[in-house]
């Protein structure tokens, strides 16, 4: 008989985990009614707390697709070093159930020590390359086109598996591939 290693958890720790999971599930139906930044902050906090107890979070990352994005940023971005750092930061703040990047433009700028406009320019480069997508959501009382939300392209990274992953990747736009000399 083969031995297995089991991590023991205390009853209070298991209870906290169960409560965090229940709280997360209870909040999801109210996403549209809550202020977007408050909802994102609470879900992000719950995800980070439960992930830290479970030790690791996993995002399926295509090494080839990730390499294509990093190479693109290094070779074509106006600010290649900052762009690559921004790309890595996106993975640290990825909402595991939707692929949403849980940082606002201002939060990203603060973490990178850059101006929000610089972050917008780099994110626009990533959107143009189809590494991420950008949506806007109108908020009551907010002027303008709405708050920007960024999402990872499922062809690059996803938490989904099996047929769900296949369907998401089928719907996602393919990354642009750089061609040298007109040959793929």
BAVEXDREN-439175 format. One line per field, with one value per residue (C-alpha): residue number from 1; residue in three letters; x, y, z. Coordinates in nm, 2 decimals, m for minus. Layout:
// BAVEXDREN-439175
i = c(NUM;...)
aa = c(Ala;...)
px = c(X;...)
py = c(Y;...)
pz = c(Z;...)
// end
This chain:
// BAVEXDREN-439175
i = c(1;2;3;4;5;6;7;8;9;10;11;12;13;14;15;16;17;18;19;20;21;22;23;24;25;26;27;28;29;30;31;32;33;34;35;36;37;38;39;40;41;42;43;44;45;46;47;48;49;50;51;52;53;54;55;56;57;58;59;60;61;62;63;64;65;66;67;68;69;70;71;72;73;74;75;76;77;78;79;80;81;82;83;84;85;86;87;88;89;90;91;92;93;94;95;96;97;98;99;100;101;102;103;104;105;106;107;108;109;110;111;112;113;114;115;116;117;118;119;120;121;122;123;124;125;126;127;128;129;130;131;132;133;134;135;136;137;138;139;140;141;142;143;144;145;146;147;148;149;150;151;152;153;154;155;156;157;158;159;160;161;162;163;164;165;166;167;168;169;170;171;172;173;174;175;176;177;178;179;180;181;182;183;184)
aa = c(Unk;Unk;Unk;Unk;Unk;Unk;Unk;Unk;Unk;Unk;Unk;Unk;Unk;Unk;Unk;Unk;Unk;Unk;Unk;Unk;Unk;Unk;Unk;Unk;Unk;Unk;Unk;Unk;Unk;Unk;Unk;Unk;Unk;Unk;Unk;Unk;Unk;Unk;Unk;Unk;Unk;Unk;Unk;Unk;Unk;Unk;Unk;Unk;Unk;Unk;Unk;Unk;Unk;Unk;Unk;Unk;Unk;Unk;Unk;Unk;Unk;Unk;Unk;Unk;Unk;Unk;Unk;Unk;Unk;Unk;Unk;Unk;Unk;Unk;Unk;Unk;Unk;Unk;Unk;Unk;Unk;Unk;Unk;Unk;Unk;Unk;Unk;Unk;Unk;Unk;Unk;Unk;Unk;Unk;Unk;Unk;Unk;Unk;Unk;Unk;Unk;Unk;Unk;Unk;Unk;Unk;Unk;Unk;Unk;Unk;Unk;Unk;Unk;Unk;Unk;Unk;Unk;Unk;Unk;Unk;Unk;Unk;Unk;Unk;Unk;Unk;Unk;Unk;Unk;Unk;Unk;Unk;Unk;Unk;Unk;Unk;Unk;Unk;Unk;Unk;Unk;Unk;Unk;Unk;Unk;Unk;Unk;Unk;Unk;Unk;Unk;Unk;Unk;Unk;Unk;Unk;Unk;Unk;Unk;Unk;Unk;Unk;Unk;Unk;Unk;Unk;Unk;Unk;Unk;Unk;Unk;Unk;Unk;Unk;Unk;Unk;Unk;Unk;Unk;Unk;Unk;Unk;Unk;Unk)
px = c(0.00;0.14;0.16;0.01;0.10;m0.19;m0.18;m0.37;m0.60;m0.77;m1.14;m1.15;m0.94;m1.17;m1.47;m1.31;m1.25;m1.61;m1.74;m1.52;m1.65;m2.01;m1.95;m1.81;m2.10;m2.35;m2.20;m2.19;m2.56;m2.53;m2.24;m2.46;m2.61;m2.28;m2.03;m1.79;m1.47;m1.62;m1.73;m1.39;m1.21;m1.42;m1.40;m1.03;m0.98;m1.17;m0.98;m0.65;m0.74;m0.86;m0.57;m0.32;m0.47;m0.47;m0.11;m0.11;m0.34;m0.31;m0.38;m0.32;m0.07;0.03;0.41;0.41;0.14;0.30;0.63;0.47;0.33;0.65;0.85;0.60;0.62;1.00;1.03;0.74;0.63;0.72;0.82;0.93;1.05;0.75;0.52;0.67;0.63;0.27;0.21;0.35;0.14;m0.18;m0.13;m0.08;m0.42;m0.63;m0.99;m0.98;m1.34;m1.36;m1.01;m1.07;m0.76;m0.87;m0.67;m0.78;m0.56;m0.47;m0.38;m0.16;0.00;0.07;0.22;0.45;0.53;0.40;0.14;m0.21;m0.18;0.13;m0.07;m0.35;m0.10;0.06;m0.29;m0.39;m0.08;m0.19;m0.55;m0.43;m0.22;m0.53;m0.34;m0.62;m0.96;m1.11;m1.47;m1.64;m1.91;m2.12;m2.15;m2.43;m2.31;m1.99;m1.94;m1.77;m1.77;m1.76;m1.51;m1.26;m1.23;m0.95;m0.97;m0.70;m0.74;m0.82;m0.58;m0.30;m0.41;m0.73;m0.85;m1.10;m1.04;m1.18;m1.47;m1.52;m1.16;m1.20;m1.52;m1.36;m1.06;m1.27;m1.46;m1.14;m0.96;m0.62;m0.31;m0.15;0.16;0.46;0.59;0.94;0.99;0.62;0.65;0.47)
py = c(0.00;0.34;0.61;0.95;1.28;1.47;1.83;1.84;2.13;2.23;2.24;2.62;2.65;2.42;2.62;2.95;2.80;2.68;3.02;3.20;2.97;3.03;3.41;3.42;3.22;3.44;3.76;3.65;3.71;4.07;4.17;4.41;4.58;4.65;4.92;4.76;4.85;4.73;4.40;4.34;4.43;4.19;3.90;3.96;3.95;3.63;3.47;3.57;3.44;3.11;3.07;3.14;2.87;2.63;2.74;2.79;2.91;2.78;2.94;2.73;2.93;2.85;2.89;2.95;3.21;3.38;3.39;3.54;3.82;3.88;3.89;4.13;4.36;4.35;4.42;4.66;4.84;5.20;5.10;4.74;4.68;4.84;4.66;4.32;4.41;4.51;4.18;3.98;4.19;4.10;3.73;3.82;3.99;3.76;3.67;3.30;3.24;3.50;3.58;3.95;4.15;4.28;4.60;4.94;5.14;5.36;5.06;4.92;5.26;5.29;4.94;5.01;5.36;5.50;5.75;5.61;5.73;5.51;5.21;5.29;5.31;4.97;4.81;4.94;4.77;4.45;4.49;4.56;4.24;4.06;3.94;4.10;4.24;4.56;4.63;4.94;4.93;5.24;5.33;5.54;5.90;5.85;6.07;5.94;5.60;5.40;5.21;4.99;4.62;4.41;4.03;3.78;3.62;3.25;3.15;3.28;3.19;3.04;2.86;2.66;2.30;2.05;2.15;2.48;2.58;2.47;2.67;2.99;2.95;2.90;3.23;3.43;3.61;3.45;3.65;3.83;3.65;3.85;3.74;3.80;3.86;3.79;3.43;3.28)
pz = c(0.00;m0.10;0.16;0.11;0.26;0.40;0.53;0.85;0.91;1.23;1.27;1.30;0.98;0.79;0.92;0.81;0.47;0.44;0.55;0.30;0.02;0.13;0.15;m0.19;m0.34;m0.15;m0.30;m0.66;m0.73;m0.60;m0.83;m1.04;m0.74;m0.55;m0.64;m0.88;m0.69;m0.36;m0.51;m0.67;m0.35;m0.14;m0.39;m0.43;m0.05;m0.02;m0.30;m0.16;0.19;0.07;m0.17;0.10;0.32;0.02;m0.03;m0.41;m0.68;m1.03;m1.36;m1.67;m1.86;m2.21;m2.21;m2.59;m2.58;m2.27;m2.45;m2.76;m2.54;m2.35;m2.68;m2.83;m2.54;m2.52;m2.90;m2.96;m2.65;m2.60;m2.24;m2.26;m1.91;m1.75;m1.99;m1.90;m1.53;m1.59;m1.77;m1.47;m1.22;m1.41;m1.31;m0.95;m0.94;m1.16;m1.05;m1.07;m1.18;m1.45;m1.57;m1.47;m1.37;m1.03;m1.03;m1.16;m1.38;m1.08;m0.86;m1.14;m1.18;m0.81;m0.79;m1.08;m0.98;m1.31;m1.42;m1.49;m1.85;m1.90;m1.77;m2.02;m2.31;m2.22;m2.16;m2.50;m2.65;m2.48;m2.60;m2.96;m2.94;m2.80;m2.49;m2.28;m2.35;m2.21;m2.13;m1.98;m1.73;m1.66;m1.29;m1.15;m1.09;m1.29;m1.60;m1.91;m2.08;m1.76;m1.55;m1.74;m1.66;m1.80;m1.87;m1.96;m2.30;m2.23;m2.50;m2.28;m1.93;m1.78;m1.47;m1.68;m1.77;m2.02;m2.24;m2.06;m2.14;m2.50;m2.54;m2.39;m2.61;m2.92;m2.85;m2.76;m3.04;m3.13;m3.05;m3.33;m3.44;m3.56;m3.90;m4.02;m4.38;m4.46;m4.35;m4.05)
// end
